């Protein structure tokens, strides 16, 4: 659970520093776009939402946040 909370905090940081995201989706809505699922007690990399067109930098930031939280 601690890792999930860390990931959510990192997502919050991404949302706060990405101005256009703040106009597109709420902070809690952005965090909810990336639920963590587990398979055999190993977290699966989150899928990117199809209904929100994230730019390359934001996608990379989410992947880095996931890696930092779960490695």
N, C-alpha and C positions, 0 to 999 in steps of 0.2 A: 504493500500500500504506500509506503514511503516513496518508492520510485514513481508511482503514478502521480502522487502529489508534486514531486519535483518536476515531472513532465508538464503538468498543468501550470506550474509557476513559470516554466520556460515559455509555454504557449502564451501566457499572459504578457510576458515581456515582449514577445514577438508582436502581439496585438497592439501593445502600447507604443511601440516604436514604428509601426507601419500605419501611417496616417490614413491611407485610402481604405484600409480594413475597417477602421473605426466608423466609416460611413456606410460600409456594406453589411456589417454584422456586429452584434453586441459581443462584449468580451466573453460572456458565458456561452454565447452561441458559437463563437470561434473555438473555444475549448471543447465544446460538445461535438464539433465536427471530427474530432480525432479520438474516438474511444479506443481504449487499449483492450485487446483481446489476447487470450493466452491459449497456447496449444502445448500440451505436455509441460506445463509450468514455465514455458518460454514466451515472453511477450512477442506478438507479431507486429511488424512494422505497420503503422496505420495507413489506410488508403486515403487518397486525396479526394475530397468531395467533387462531384461533377457539376454541381449547381453553383459553385463559387470558383471563378477562374483565378487561381493563384499564380502569381508571377514566379519566375525561376528562383529569385532570391528568397522569397517567402517559403517556397517548397524546400529549398536547401536548409533554411533555418529550422523548419519543422523536423527534418530528418536529423540534423545535428542535435536538436533538443532531445529527440528520441534516443539517439545513441548515447548522449551524455547522461540521460536519466536511467538508462537500462544497461549500461555496460560496466 
